[in-house]
Amino acid sequence: MDKVQCGSGPLAGIRVIDLSRILAGPLCTMNLGDMGAEVIKIELPGKGDDTRSWGPPFAGTESAYFLGVNRNKRGMTLNLKHKRGQELLKSLLLSADVVVENFKPGTLERWGITEEWRQREAPGLIHCEISGYGNSGPRAGMPGYDFLMQAESGLMSITGDQDGEPTKLGVAIVDVCTGMYAAMGILAALNARTRSGLGQKVETSLYSTGISMLVNVASNYLVSGKTPQRFGNGHPNIVPYRAFPCADGSIALAVGNDAQFVRLSQCLEHPQWAEDTRFRRNEDRVRNRRTIDDLIAKELSRRTVNDWLEQLRGRAIPCSPINSVDEAIDNEQTRGSEMVVDLEHASAGCLRMLGIPYKFSGTPALIELAPPLLGADTDYVLGELLNLDAKQAEEYRRDGVV
C-alpha cells in the first residue's frame, strides 16, 4: 500500500486515517490535509458524519457545517460495527502514519487495536485520541460537548456583560482549540518519530482544553485567590481595553501600554489624564476602571466610528471597527490574506470556503480536494490502498461492510 504523495505541503507522504466526526477531530485532520497529508475520512455507510445533516444552510446536498471542516480528505464508508470492517481498518492502519478518533475511550481497544497490537503490527503509528474528559479523573470516559465544556471549565463565567448572565462564545471554541491541540500533538509525535522510529498515543480532551483556555485568568486566580469576574468586553488586566460607543456605532479600543495611553489622552484632547495619579500607570487604570472608561466613553460618543478610526490609527493607537460576519468576510484584508477561496464541488458547484490561515514559504499548504461526498472514494481505498479486486469489493458491499 504505497502512499500517495499529495502536493508539496510539509506533510506530503504522511497518511492519516480519520475516524472522527463533528468538529474537533475533523478540524484537526483538515489542517493535516491542508499541510499535504493524505487524509482518509472513514464514515458509517448510509449516514456519515453527524454534521452532514446539520443544516440549513445546505450547498447542493451538503451541509455548510460539514463542508467547513472536511476539505482535503478522501471519503470512505466502512461499518466498524462489523467484524470484517474492523479487520479492514486494521489493514488500513498498517500503512498509516496517524489515526485520529473521538470515540468513547477504549473503543479501538475493543476492536483489537490495542497498544500491544500497535507496537507489534504498526510500531510507527501515531494514535490521537480526542475525548470529553480524558482517561483519568472521576469523569473519565464520559462524553463531552462544547457548550457544556464552556460552562464547566469556567469560560462562560468570565464571558458576557458584567451584570448579565454567563455567556458562551458564538462558535464552538473548545472544540476548535481541542482540534488545534490535537494537530499540535500529532506534529510533535511525528517529529519524535524521526528520532526513535516509533509512534505513540496522543491524548487530548475537551475538558483539559477548556481549562487551559483560561490562561491568564486562571493565573490571576492561582496567584490572588480571588474568583475572576466578568468584564463584558473589558480585560481583567488591561485598561482601557474594551468596546466603546461612538455616535453611529461602536469601536474596539486596545490600549496595551502606558505610552499608548498618553497618545490616547492627547487624541481625545485630555492630555491631563496621562498625568492623573488615578490613570498614569496601567495598574492605576485597572483599579479605577469604571472612572476612566466612563471618561473615554463620553469623548468617543461625540464622533462617528470612521472619524475615530482615522484619528486613532493616525496616532498608532490600536483600534478597530466591530464588524459583522459579512463585513469581516467581505473585508479587503480578508481577500488580501486569501482567507476566502473558491473550490469546485461535486454537489455544491462553485463553493466558497475559508482559506488556510498559515503560510509556508517553501512547502505551501494547498486546498486540493473538495469535501468528499459520502463514500466517494471507497473504491479508491479498497482498490488502490488495500489491493482488493472488484469481486472482493462487491462482496464487502453486499455484506454491508462498506
C-alpha positions in Angstrom: 0.0 0.0 0.0 2.2 2.8 -1.3 1.4 6.3 0.0 0.2 8.9 -2.4 2.4 12.0 -2.5 -0.3 14.6 -2.4 1.0 18.0 -3.4 4.1 19.6 -2.0 2.9 20.5 1.5 5.1 20.0 4.6 3.2 16.8 5.4 3.3 15.3 1.9 3.8 11.5 2.2 2.0 11.3 5.6 -1.2 9.2 5.6 -3.9 9.9 8.2 -6.9 7.7 8.9 -9.7 10.0 10.2 -12.2 8.1 12.3 -13.5 11.3 13.9 -16.7 13.2 13.4 -18.4 16.5 14.4 -15.8 19.3 14.9 -12.6 18.9 17.0 -11.3 15.8 15.1 -12.4 16.8 11.6 -10.8 20.3 12.2 -7.6 18.6 13.3 -7.4 16.3 10.2 -8.4 19.1 7.8 -5.4 21.0 9.0 -3.2 18.0 8.4 -4.7 17.7 5.0 -4.1 21.4 4.3 -0.5 20.7 5.1 -0.3 18.0 2.5 -1.1 14.8 4.3 -3.3 12.2 2.6 -6.4 12.0 4.8 -8.9 9.1 4.5 -12.1 10.0 6.2 -14.0 6.9 7.4 -17.8 7.3 7.8 -20.7 5.0 8.6 -22.4 3.7 5.4 -25.7 5.4 4.7 -25.3 8.1 7.4 -21.9 9.5 7.6 -20.6 12.2 9.9 -23.5 13.7 12.0 -22.8 17.1 10.7 -23.8 16.1 7.1 -27.4 16.7 8.3 -26.7 19.8 10.4 -28.5 22.5 8.4 -29.7 24.6 6.8 -27.9 26.0 5.1 -27.0 23.4 2.5 -25.0 23.7 -0.7 -26.3 21.1 -3.0 -26.8 18.0 -0.9 -24.1 19.0 1.7 -24.5 21.0 4.9 -22.4 24.1 5.2 -21.2 22.8 8.6 -19.7 19.6 7.1 -18.2 21.5 4.2 -16.4 23.9 6.6 -14.2 21.3 8.2 -13.7 18.4 5.8 -11.8 19.5 2.7 -8.5 17.9 1.6 -9.9 14.4 2.5 -10.9 11.3 0.7 -14.1 9.8 1.8 -14.7 6.1 2.5 -17.7 4.3 4.1 -16.9 1.5 6.5 -19.1 -0.3 9.0 -16.9 -0.6 12.1 -19.5 -2.5 14.0 -18.9 -5.3 11.6 -16.0 -7.6 12.4 -14.8 -7.6 8.8 -15.0 -3.8 8.9 -12.7 -3.8 11.9 -10.3 -6.1 10.0 -10.3 -3.7 7.0 -9.5 -0.8 9.4 -6.5 -2.8 10.8 -5.3 -3.3 7.2 -5.5 0.4 6.6 -3.6 1.2 9.8 -0.7 -0.9 8.7 0.3 1.7 6.1 -0.9 4.7 8.0 1.2 7.2 10.0 -1.6 8.7 12.1 -5.1 7.6 13.2 -7.4 10.2 14.7 -10.6 9.2 16.6 -13.0 10.6 19.1 -14.9 7.5 20.1 -15.6 6.7 23.7 -12.2 5.9 25.2 -11.4 2.2 24.8 -13.4 1.7 21.6 -10.4 0.9 19.4 -9.1 -1.5 22.1 -12.4 -3.4 22.0 -11.9 -3.9 18.3 -8.5 -5.4 18.9 -6.5 -2.3 18.1 -4.7 -2.2 21.4 -1.4 -0.7 22.4 0.1 -4.2 22.1 -1.3 -4.6 18.6 0.1 -1.2 17.6 3.5 -1.9 18.9 3.6 -5.3 17.3 1.9 -4.6 13.9 2.3 -0.9 13.3 5.0 0.4 15.6 5.3 3.7 13.8 1.6 4.5 14.0 0.6 7.6 16.0 -2.8 7.2 17.7 -4.5 10.5 18.5 -7.5 10.1 20.9 -9.8 13.1 21.4 -12.4 12.6 24.2 -14.6 14.6 26.5 -12.8 14.1 29.8 -9.7 12.0 29.0 -8.7 8.8 30.8 -8.3 9.9 34.3 -10.3 11.7 37.0 -13.9 11.0 38.2 -15.5 11.8 34.8 -13.0 9.8 32.7 -14.7 8.2 29.7 -17.8 10.3 29.8 -18.9 12.1 26.5 -18.3 15.8 26.2 -20.0 18.7 24.4 -18.6 22.1 23.6 -21.4 24.1 25.2 -21.2 22.1 28.4 -17.4 22.4 28.5 -17.6 26.1 28.1 -19.9 26.0 31.2 -18.0 23.5 33.2 -14.5 24.9 32.6 -15.4 28.4 33.8 -15.2 30.0 30.4 -18.8 31.1 30.5 -18.4 32.6 34.0 -16.0 35.2 32.6 -17.9 35.9 29.3 -20.8 38.3 29.0 -21.9 41.6 30.5 -20.7 42.3 33.9 -24.2 42.4 35.3 -25.6 39.8 32.9 -25.7 36.1 32.7 -22.8 33.8 31.8 -22.5 33.5 28.0 -20.8 31.1 25.6 -18.8 32.2 22.7 -20.5 32.4 19.3 -18.5 29.4 17.9 -17.7 26.1 19.5 -14.4 27.4 20.7 -13.5 24.5 23.0 -13.9 22.1 20.1 -11.9 24.3 17.8 -9.0 24.6 20.2 -9.1 20.9 21.0 -8.7 20.2 17.3 -5.7 22.6 17.2 -4.1 20.9 20.3 -4.6 17.5 18.6 -2.9 18.7 15.4 -0.1 20.2 17.5 0.3 16.9 19.4 0.4 14.9 16.2 3.0 17.1 14.7 5.2 16.8 17.8 4.8 13.0 17.8 5.7 12.9 14.1 8.9 14.8 14.9 9.7 12.5 17.8 9.3 9.5 15.4 12.1 10.9 13.2 14.5 10.2 16.1 13.0 7.0 17.6 11.2 5.4 14.7 8.3 4.8 17.0 4.8 6.1 17.1 2.9 6.9 20.3 -0.5 7.7 21.7 -1.5 11.4 21.8 -4.4 12.2 24.1 -6.4 15.5 24.3 -9.8 16.2 25.8 -12.4 18.9 25.6 -12.3 19.4 29.4 -8.5 19.8 29.6 -8.6 22.2 26.6 -11.3 24.3 28.3 -9.3 24.6 31.5 -6.2 25.5 29.6 -8.0 28.3 27.7 -8.4 30.2 31.0 -4.7 31.1 30.6 -4.1 34.5 32.3 -7.5 34.4 34.0 -6.5 31.1 35.7 -3.1 32.6 36.6 -4.8 35.6 38.2 -6.9 33.3 40.4 -4.0 31.0 41.2 -1.8 34.0 42.3 -4.5 36.1 44.1 -7.0 33.5 45.2 -9.8 35.8 44.0 -12.6 34.4 41.9 -12.4 36.1 38.4 -15.4 38.2 37.3 -17.0 39.1 34.0 -16.0 42.5 32.5 -18.2 42.5 29.4 -15.8 43.3 26.5 -13.2 44.5 29.0 -9.9 42.9 30.0 -9.2 41.8 33.6 -5.6 43.1 33.5 -5.5 45.9 30.9 -7.5 49.2 30.8 -8.8 50.7 28.6 -9.3 47.5 26.6 -12.9 47.2 25.5 -15.6 48.3 23.2 -16.9 51.9 23.4 -19.9 53.5 21.8 -19.4 56.2 19.2 -22.0 58.5 17.5 -23.1 55.8 15.0 -21.8 52.5 16.3 -19.1 51.1 18.5 -15.3 50.8 18.3 -12.9 48.4 19.9 -10.0 50.0 21.7 -6.9 48.1 22.9 -4.5 50.3 24.8 -1.9 47.9 25.8 0.7 50.1 27.5 1.2 53.5 29.1 2.8 55.1 26.1 -0.3 54.3 24.1 -2.5 55.8 26.8 -0.5 59.0 26.6 -1.3 59.2 22.9 -4.9 58.3 23.5 -5.3 61.1 26.1 -3.8 63.6 23.6 -6.1 62.3 20.8 -9.1 62.8 23.0 -7.9 66.3 23.9 -7.4 65.4 27.6 -3.6 65.1 28.0 -4.0 65.6 31.7 -5.4 62.1 32.1 -1.9 60.7 31.5 -0.6 62.7 34.5 -3.5 61.9 36.7 -2.3 59.6 39.5 -5.5 57.5 39.0 -4.6 56.7 35.4 -0.9 57.2 35.0 0.0 53.5 35.0 -2.0 50.5 33.8 -2.3 49.2 37.3 -3.8 52.5 38.3 -6.3 52.3 35.5 -7.3 48.8 36.4 -8.0 50.0 39.9 -10.0 52.9 38.6 -11.5 51.0 35.6 -15.0 52.5 35.7 -13.9 56.1 36.1 -11.5 56.2 33.1 -13.8 54.0 31.0 -16.7 56.5 31.6 -14.5 59.5 30.7 -13.3 57.8 27.5 -16.8 56.7 26.5 -18.1 60.3 26.9 -15.5 61.6 24.4 -15.8 58.9 21.9 -19.6 59.3 21.8 -19.1 62.7 20.2 -17.9 61.4 16.8 -18.5 58.6 14.3 -16.7 55.3 14.1 -14.8 56.3 10.9 -13.8 59.6 12.4 -12.3 58.0 15.4 -10.6 55.2 13.4 -8.8 57.8 11.3 -7.8 59.8 14.4 -6.7 56.9 16.5 -4.9 55.0 13.8 -3.1 58.2 12.8 -1.6 58.2 16.3 -0.8 54.4 16.3 -3.4 53.6 18.9 -4.7 50.1 18.4 -8.4 50.1 17.5 -10.8 48.5 15.0 -14.4 48.6 13.9 -16.7 45.9 15.3 -17.6 44.1 12.1 -20.5 41.8 11.4 -19.6 38.4 10.0 -20.5 39.5 6.4 -18.4 42.7 6.8 -15.4 40.6 8.1 -15.7 38.0 5.3 -16.0 40.7 2.6 -13.2 42.9 4.0 -10.3 43.7 1.7 -7.9 42.4 4.4 -9.7 39.0 4.3 -9.3 39.0 0.5 -5.7 40.1 0.6 -4.9 37.3 3.1 -6.5 34.7 0.8 -8.9 33.7 3.6 -11.8 33.1 1.3 -11.3 30.8 -1.7 -13.4 29.3 -4.4 -13.5 25.5 -4.9 -15.4 23.3 -7.3 -17.6 20.7 -5.5 -19.4 17.7 -7.0 -22.7 18.6 -5.5 -22.4 22.2 -4.4 -20.8 23.5 -7.6 -18.6 26.5 -7.0 -18.1 26.5 -3.3 -16.8 29.5 -1.3 -15.0 28.5 1.8 -12.4 29.8 4.3 -8.8 29.7 3.3 -5.8 28.4 5.1 -4.6 30.7 8.0 -0.9 29.8 7.8 1.6 30.1 5.0 4.8 28.2 4.2 7.5 29.7 2.0 9.0 26.5 0.7 6.3 23.9 1.1 3.0 25.6 0.5 -0.2 24.5 2.1 -2.9 24.0 -0.6 -6.6 23.1 -0.9 -6.5 20.3 -3.4 -9.6 18.3 -2.6 -13.2 19.4 -2.0 -15.0 17.9 1.0 -16.0 14.4 -0.2 -19.5 13.1 -0.9 -20.3 10.2 1.4 -18.2 7.2 0.4 -17.0 8.9 -2.8 -13.5 7.3 -2.6 -14.4 3.9 -1.2 -13.5 2.2 -4.4 -10.1 4.0 -4.5 -9.3 2.9 -0.9 -10.4 -0.7 -1.5 -8.6 -1.0 -4.8 -5.5 1.3 -4.6 -4.7 1.1 -0.9 -6.0 -2.3 0.1 -5.4 -4.0 -3.2 -8.8 -5.7 -3.4 -10.2 -6.6 -6.7 -13.7 -5.7 -8.0 -15.2 -9.0 -6.9 -13.9 -8.7 -3.3 -15.1 -5.1 -3.2 -18.6 -6.1 -4.3 -18.7 -8.8 -1.7 -18.0 -6.3 1.0 -20.7 -4.1 -0.3 -23.2 -6.9 -0.4 -22.5 -7.9 3.2 -22.8 -4.3 4.4 -19.2 -3.9 5.4 -18.7 -0.8 3.2 
